[in-house]
């Protein structure tokens, strides 16, 4: 299925959604995005793996990056896409997270041949999996010049509102060890699964914290997300593991977050399996203020981790702004409101057409 960037947003979004692109299988969609963008004479297009980068080179005084990921979580009987005309919604895997944003990006990238700022459009892979595989991180490693800019917008779902910064996220595995034995003679062994009881009690008693950062209120969360142990129904488990996810406010570094987790579970063997620091809002930056003025409304905090953190590490202020309710991300019935598509597209065109940009 080829993409026609001149289509209306609903038709374009459905075409993008119907090209299944679960993490690791983004290739076919990346191919179509690359082909469509190469047909735009005002764009210079490059491909790094399954990341597609398109840039204007107009010699403007400033450059901005607008980015979005192509991959989705696994499909669950929610493809192909469908439209609910009465509700004004497009349903299907990825409509919310975040092919609605991708559709807006492609539409604006094709239309604006002479924006007031030079623009780098980035469509990347492997966002929904471990940070080590992230396509934007790969671009940063291999071609950091492609991320150079004065400001960045990540078109994650925000309900067409500006969301500043993001939470950090860390996953750890906490392991307990015991002694295996026949369950008929349990006293000869030691049950590693039972040793998880105080750990689970600590997690159940942990109260979500609220922390204000740069005027925005972030919620923290500490939760068990997976548990395993045991080898057979008649064997006392000699090993058990609980995977814990800590979502932390951007007032602390990854190292500080790790120290807190280890302090909450003293004496246990803990292995960090994934760690991505958050990003402070940066809404006091002139670039962010100008974007807010063009988009309208008040900013709110971003719950969850997004790749604005990668831009933050590079010293590029960045915000989240995209169609659809982030609360529907990864839901089986995820959808994108058609009105959000129009709102986001209009805002981007207004901002990128400003005849007197100043950062």
Secondary structure, DSSP 8 states (H G I E B T S, - for coil): ----TTS-HHHHHHHHHTS--BTT--HHHHHHHHHHHHT-TT-EEEEETTEEEEE--S--S-EEEEEEE--BS---S--S-EEETTTTEEESTTIIIIIHHHHHHHHHHHH-SS-SSEEEEEEES--SS-GGG-HHHHHHHH-GGGG--SEEEE---SSSS-EESB-EEEEEEEEEE-B--BGGGGGGSB-TTGGGHHHHHHHHH----EEEETTEEEE-EEEEEEEEE-SSTTB--SEEEEEEEEEE-TTS-HHHHHHHHHHHTTTSEEEEEEEE--B---TTSHHHHHHHHHH-S--EE--S--THHHHHHTT--EEE--SS-GGGTT-TT-EEEHHHHHHHHHHHHHHHT-TT---
